[in-house]
Amino acid sequence: MHELTWVQLVVADTGGSNVSAWALFFEASGVVLLVLLLLIAASIGTWFIVGYKWLALRRANQQSRRFHDVFWQSKRLDSIYQQAEALPHSPVSKVFQAGYVELRKLKGREGEETMSQQLGGIENVERALRRAMSAEINQMERLMPFLATVGATAPFVGLFGTVWGIMLAFMEIAAMGQAGIDVVSGPIAEALIATAIGLVAAIPAVIAFNFFNARIRGLAVEMENFSSDFLNIVKRHFFK
């Protein structure tokens, strides 16, 4: 009599109706088990990043709205700067601080510069704003490549585990010399669990990537609009 696997024994004992996904998982071995562990690790990493990015972007949005209120209600840039320091998670606040620091350097040399040098000073402020924007966007996009990678590759990794498991199942069936549904169903189900876990890992990663990417683009547009407004204010009031 041929030796039965643990899953096949469970199927036989329960009338073939109550084999759980956990039973299939614990029965896996070799390459299929390695694929399953890799996908589970990717899924855990995805959910950790989802929680972290959701909190970080939520805080960035809240503090940016608060900064906008402060900026448009205040009349002195030094007062705005002091309040902006209390909003360290706002990317718009960071952009303002970078522009203000550069502007303060230029105003310290006021009266010593020609018109062309003053125009170059405006360009320095603009460059400082752009550098701050790039730094904030890079900061917000941290860990996003992981979500993109999991979303793009997890289904294929799961499919690889399934193909490998099915190949081994058919090799086992050929060695046993039997091909009935009771012989085929257990190994095939064990192999298909890899594709299922691959999809479970990939779908949240894709949804989260698209959601967070939209939020980051929104904050990038906010920073761009604020930079334009800030430069217009600086040109009108400081470089007449």
C-alpha positions as a Markdown table, in Angstrom:
| # | Residue | x | y | z |
|---|---|---|---|---|
| 1 | Met | 0.0 | 0.0 | 0.0 |
| 2 | His | 1.3 | 3.5 | -0.9 |
| 3 | Glu | 2.1 | 5.9 | 1.9 |
| 4 | Leu | -0.4 | 8.7 | 2.2 |
| 5 | Thr | 0.4 | 12.3 | 3.0 |
| 6 | Trp | -0.9 | 14.0 | 6.1 |
| 7 | Val | -3.4 | 16.0 | 4.1 |
| 8 | Gln | -4.7 | 12.9 | 2.3 |
| 9 | Leu | -5.2 | 11.2 | 5.6 |
| 10 | Val | -7.2 | 14.2 | 6.9 |
| 11 | Val | -9.3 | 14.1 | 3.7 |
| 12 | Ala | -9.9 | 10.4 | 4.2 |
| 13 | Asp | -10.8 | 10.8 | 7.9 |
| 14 | Thr | -13.2 | 13.7 | 7.3 |
| 15 | Gly | -14.9 | 12.5 | 4.2 |
| 16 | Gly | -12.9 | 14.9 | 2.0 |
| 17 | Ser | -14.8 | 18.0 | 3.0 |
| 18 | Asn | -13.1 | 19.8 | 5.8 |
| 19 | Val | -9.4 | 20.4 | 4.8 |
| 20 | Ser | -8.5 | 23.9 | 5.8 |
| 21 | Ala | -6.0 | 26.3 | 4.3 |
| 22 | Trp | -3.9 | 25.9 | 7.5 |
| 23 | Ala | -3.7 | 22.2 | 6.9 |
| 24 | Leu | -2.5 | 22.8 | 3.4 |
| 25 | Phe | 0.0 | 25.3 | 4.6 |
| 26 | Phe | 1.5 | 23.0 | 7.3 |
| 27 | Glu | 1.7 | 20.2 | 4.8 |
| 28 | Ala | 3.8 | 22.2 | 2.3 |
| 29 | Ser | 7.5 | 21.6 | 2.2 |
| 30 | Gly | 10.6 | 22.4 | 0.2 |
| 31 | Val | 10.3 | 25.1 | -2.5 |
| 32 | Val | 6.6 | 25.6 | -1.9 |
| 33 | Leu | 7.1 | 26.2 | 1.8 |
| 34 | Leu | 9.9 | 28.7 | 1.1 |
| 35 | Val | 7.6 | 30.6 | -1.3 |
| 36 | Leu | 4.8 | 30.6 | 1.3 |
| 37 | Leu | 7.1 | 32.0 | 4.0 |
| 38 | Leu | 8.4 | 34.6 | 1.6 |
| 39 | Leu | 4.9 | 35.8 | 0.7 |
| 40 | Ile | 3.8 | 35.9 | 4.3 |
| 41 | Ala | 6.8 | 38.0 | 5.2 |
| 42 | Ala | 6.0 | 40.3 | 2.3 |
| 43 | Ser | 2.4 | 40.6 | 3.5 |
| 44 | Ile | 3.5 | 41.4 | 7.0 |
| 45 | Gly | 5.9 | 44.1 | 5.7 |
| 46 | Thr | 3.1 | 45.5 | 3.5 |
| 47 | Trp | 0.7 | 45.9 | 6.4 |
| 48 | Phe | 3.4 | 47.5 | 8.6 |
| 49 | Ile | 4.1 | 50.0 | 5.9 |
| 50 | Val | 0.4 | 50.7 | 5.3 |
| 51 | Gly | 0.0 | 51.6 | 9.0 |
| 52 | Tyr | 3.2 | 53.7 | 9.1 |
| 53 | Lys | 2.4 | 55.6 | 5.9 |
| 54 | Trp | -1.2 | 56.2 | 6.8 |
| 55 | Leu | -0.2 | 57.8 | 10.1 |
| 56 | Ala | 2.6 | 59.8 | 8.5 |
| 57 | Leu | 0.6 | 61.2 | 5.6 |
| 58 | Arg | -2.4 | 61.8 | 7.8 |
| 59 | Arg | -0.2 | 63.8 | 10.2 |
| 60 | Ala | 1.4 | 65.7 | 7.2 |
| 61 | Asn | -2.0 | 66.7 | 5.9 |
| 62 | Gln | -3.3 | 67.9 | 9.3 |
| 63 | Gln | -0.2 | 69.9 | 10.0 |
| 64 | Ser | -0.1 | 71.4 | 6.5 |
| 65 | Arg | -3.6 | 72.6 | 6.8 |
| 66 | Arg | -2.7 | 74.2 | 10.2 |
| 67 | Phe | 0.3 | 75.8 | 8.6 |
| 68 | His | -1.8 | 77.3 | 5.8 |
| 69 | Asp | -4.0 | 78.9 | 8.4 |
| 70 | Val | -1.0 | 80.3 | 10.3 |
| 71 | Phe | 0.6 | 81.6 | 7.1 |
| 72 | Trp | -2.4 | 83.5 | 5.7 |
| 73 | Gln | -3.5 | 84.8 | 9.0 |
| 74 | Ser | -0.2 | 86.2 | 10.2 |
| 75 | Lys | 1.4 | 89.4 | 8.9 |
| 76 | Arg | 5.1 | 88.8 | 10.0 |
| 77 | Leu | 7.3 | 86.1 | 8.4 |
| 78 | Asp | 9.4 | 85.8 | 11.6 |
| 79 | Ser | 6.2 | 85.0 | 13.6 |
| 80 | Ile | 5.2 | 82.4 | 10.9 |
| 81 | Tyr | 8.6 | 80.8 | 11.1 |
| 82 | Gln | 8.4 | 80.4 | 14.9 |
| 83 | Gln | 5.0 | 78.7 | 14.6 |
| 84 | Ala | 6.2 | 76.6 | 11.6 |
| 85 | Glu | 8.9 | 75.1 | 13.9 |
| 86 | Ala | 6.0 | 73.6 | 16.0 |
| 87 | Leu | 4.7 | 71.7 | 12.9 |
| 88 | Pro | 7.7 | 69.5 | 12.0 |
| 89 | His | 5.6 | 66.9 | 10.1 |
| 90 | Ser | 4.2 | 69.4 | 7.6 |
| 91 | Pro | 6.0 | 69.3 | 4.2 |
| 92 | Val | 4.6 | 72.8 | 3.3 |
| 93 | Ser | 6.0 | 74.1 | 6.6 |
| 94 | Lys | 9.5 | 72.7 | 5.8 |
| 95 | Val | 9.4 | 74.3 | 2.4 |
| 96 | Phe | 8.6 | 77.7 | 4.0 |
| 97 | Gln | 11.3 | 77.4 | 6.5 |
| 98 | Ala | 13.9 | 76.7 | 3.8 |
| 99 | Gly | 12.7 | 79.7 | 1.8 |
| 100 | Tyr | 12.6 | 81.9 | 4.9 |
| 101 | Val | 16.2 | 81.0 | 6.0 |
| 102 | Glu | 17.5 | 81.9 | 2.5 |
| 103 | Leu | 15.5 | 85.1 | 2.5 |
| 104 | Arg | 16.9 | 86.1 | 5.9 |
| 105 | Lys | 20.5 | 85.6 | 4.6 |
| 106 | Leu | 19.7 | 87.9 | 1.6 |
| 107 | Lys | 18.1 | 90.6 | 3.8 |
| 108 | Gly | 21.2 | 90.6 | 6.0 |
| 109 | Arg | 23.1 | 91.8 | 3.0 |
| 110 | Glu | 20.5 | 94.4 | 2.0 |
| 111 | Gly | 22.0 | 97.7 | 0.7 |
| 112 | Glu | 25.2 | 96.1 | -0.3 |
| 113 | Glu | 23.9 | 94.5 | -3.5 |
| 114 | Thr | 23.2 | 95.7 | -7.0 |
| 115 | Met | 19.9 | 95.0 | -8.8 |
| 116 | Ser | 21.4 | 92.0 | -10.6 |
| 117 | Gln | 22.6 | 90.6 | -7.4 |
| 118 | Gln | 19.2 | 91.0 | -5.9 |
| 119 | Leu | 17.6 | 89.2 | -8.8 |
| 120 | Gly | 20.2 | 86.4 | -8.2 |
| 121 | Gly | 19.0 | 86.4 | -4.6 |
| 122 | Ile | 15.5 | 85.7 | -5.7 |
| 123 | Glu | 16.8 | 82.7 | -7.6 |
| 124 | Asn | 18.6 | 81.5 | -4.5 |
| 125 | Val | 15.3 | 81.6 | -2.6 |
| 126 | Glu | 13.6 | 79.7 | -5.5 |
| 127 | Arg | 16.4 | 77.1 | -5.5 |
| 128 | Ala | 16.0 | 76.7 | -1.7 |
| 129 | Leu | 12.3 | 76.1 | -2.1 |
| 130 | Arg | 12.9 | 73.5 | -4.9 |
| 131 | Arg | 15.5 | 71.7 | -2.8 |
| 132 | Ala | 13.2 | 71.5 | 0.2 |
| 133 | Met | 10.3 | 70.3 | -2.0 |
| 134 | Ser | 12.5 | 67.5 | -3.5 |
| 135 | Ala | 13.7 | 66.5 | 0.0 |
| 136 | Glu | 10.1 | 66.3 | 1.3 |
| 137 | Ile | 8.8 | 64.3 | -1.7 |
| 138 | Asn | 11.7 | 61.9 | -1.3 |
| 139 | Gln | 10.9 | 61.5 | 2.4 |
| 140 | Met | 7.2 | 60.9 | 1.7 |
| 141 | Glu | 8.0 | 58.3 | -1.0 |
| 142 | Arg | 10.2 | 56.2 | 1.4 |
| 143 | Leu | 9.1 | 52.6 | 1.5 |
| 144 | Met | 6.7 | 53.1 | -1.4 |
| 145 | Pro | 9.0 | 51.0 | -3.7 |
| 146 | Phe | 8.4 | 48.0 | -1.4 |
| 147 | Leu | 4.7 | 48.2 | -1.9 |
| 148 | Ala | 5.1 | 48.5 | -5.7 |
| 149 | Thr | 7.5 | 45.5 | -5.7 |
| 150 | Val | 5.1 | 43.3 | -3.6 |
| 151 | Gly | 2.1 | 44.3 | -5.7 |
| 152 | Ala | 3.9 | 43.5 | -9.0 |
| 153 | Thr | 5.8 | 40.3 | -8.0 |
| 154 | Ala | 3.8 | 38.5 | -5.3 |
| 155 | Pro | 1.3 | 36.9 | -7.8 |
| 156 | Phe | 4.1 | 35.6 | -9.9 |
| 157 | Val | 6.0 | 34.3 | -6.9 |
| 158 | Gly | 2.9 | 32.6 | -5.7 |
| 159 | Leu | 2.3 | 31.2 | -9.2 |
| 160 | Phe | 5.9 | 29.9 | -9.2 |
| 161 | Gly | 5.2 | 28.0 | -6.0 |
| 162 | Thr | 2.0 | 26.6 | -7.5 |
| 163 | Val | 3.7 | 25.4 | -10.7 |
| 164 | Trp | 6.5 | 23.8 | -8.6 |
| 165 | Gly | 4.0 | 22.1 | -6.3 |
| 166 | Ile | 1.9 | 20.8 | -9.2 |
| 167 | Met | 5.0 | 19.5 | -10.9 |
| 168 | Leu | 6.0 | 17.6 | -7.8 |
| 169 | Ala | 2.4 | 16.4 | -7.4 |
| 170 | Phe | 2.3 | 14.9 | -10.9 |
| 171 | Met | 5.7 | 13.3 | -10.3 |
| 172 | Glu | 4.3 | 11.7 | -7.2 |
| 173 | Ile | 1.2 | 10.6 | -9.0 |
| 174 | Ala | 3.3 | 9.0 | -11.8 |
| 175 | Ala | 5.3 | 7.2 | -9.2 |
| 176 | Met | 2.2 | 5.8 | -7.5 |
| 177 | Gly | 0.6 | 4.8 | -10.8 |
| 178 | Gln | -2.8 | 6.2 | -9.9 |
| 179 | Ala | -4.6 | 9.3 | -11.2 |
| 180 | Gly | -8.0 | 9.3 | -9.5 |
| 181 | Ile | -9.5 | 12.5 | -8.2 |
| 182 | Asp | -8.9 | 11.4 | -4.6 |
| 183 | Val | -5.2 | 11.1 | -5.4 |
| 184 | Val | -4.9 | 14.3 | -7.4 |
| 185 | Ser | -7.0 | 16.7 | -5.3 |
| 186 | Gly | -4.8 | 16.9 | -2.2 |
| 187 | Pro | -1.4 | 17.7 | -3.9 |
| 188 | Ile | -3.1 | 20.2 | -6.3 |
| 189 | Ala | -4.9 | 22.0 | -3.5 |
| 190 | Glu | -1.6 | 22.2 | -1.6 |
| 191 | Ala | 0.1 | 23.7 | -4.6 |
| 192 | Leu | -2.7 | 26.2 | -5.3 |
| 193 | Ile | -2.4 | 27.7 | -1.8 |
| 194 | Ala | 0.7 | 29.5 | -2.9 |
| 195 | Thr | -1.2 | 31.4 | -5.6 |
| 196 | Ala | -3.9 | 32.4 | -3.1 |
| 197 | Ile | -1.4 | 33.7 | -0.6 |
| 198 | Gly | 0.4 | 35.6 | -3.4 |
| 199 | Leu | -2.8 | 37.4 | -4.3 |
| 200 | Val | -3.5 | 38.1 | -0.6 |
| 201 | Ala | -0.1 | 39.8 | -0.4 |
| 202 | Ala | -0.4 | 41.6 | -3.7 |
| 203 | Ile | -3.9 | 43.1 | -3.6 |
| 204 | Pro | -3.5 | 45.2 | -0.4 |
| 205 | Ala | 0.0 | 46.3 | -1.6 |
| 206 | Val | -1.4 | 47.6 | -5.0 |
| 207 | Ile | -4.4 | 49.4 | -3.3 |
| 208 | Ala | -2.1 | 51.0 | -0.7 |
| 209 | Phe | 0.4 | 52.1 | -3.3 |
| 210 | Asn | -2.2 | 53.8 | -5.4 |
| 211 | Phe | -3.9 | 55.4 | -2.4 |
| 212 | Phe | -0.6 | 56.7 | -0.8 |
| 213 | Asn | 0.7 | 57.8 | -4.2 |
| 214 | Ala | -2.4 | 60.0 | -4.7 |
| 215 | Arg | -1.9 | 61.5 | -1.3 |
| 216 | Ile | 1.8 | 62.3 | -2.0 |
| 217 | Arg | 0.9 | 63.9 | -5.3 |
| 218 | Gly | -1.7 | 66.0 | -3.5 |
| 219 | Leu | 0.9 | 67.2 | -1.0 |
| 220 | Ala | 3.4 | 67.8 | -3.8 |
| 221 | Val | 0.9 | 70.1 | -5.6 |
| 222 | Glu | 0.3 | 71.9 | -2.3 |
| 223 | Met | 4.0 | 72.6 | -1.9 |
| 224 | Glu | 4.3 | 73.7 | -5.5 |
| 225 | Asn | 1.4 | 76.1 | -5.1 |
| 226 | Phe | 2.7 | 77.5 | -1.8 |
| 227 | Ser | 6.2 | 78.0 | -3.3 |
| 228 | Ser | 4.7 | 80.1 | -6.1 |
| 229 | Asp | 2.6 | 82.2 | -3.6 |
| 230 | Phe | 5.6 | 82.6 | -1.4 |
| 231 | Leu | 7.9 | 83.8 | -4.2 |
| 232 | Asn | 5.2 | 86.3 | -5.4 |
| 233 | Ile | 5.0 | 87.7 | -1.9 |
| 234 | Val | 8.8 | 87.9 | -1.6 |
| 235 | Lys | 9.1 | 89.7 | -5.0 |
| 236 | Arg | 6.4 | 92.2 | -4.1 |
| 237 | His | 7.5 | 93.1 | -0.6 |
| 238 | Phe | 11.3 | 92.5 | -0.5 |
| 239 | Phe | 12.6 | 93.0 | -4.0 |
| 240 | Lys | 10.8 | 96.1 | -5.3 |
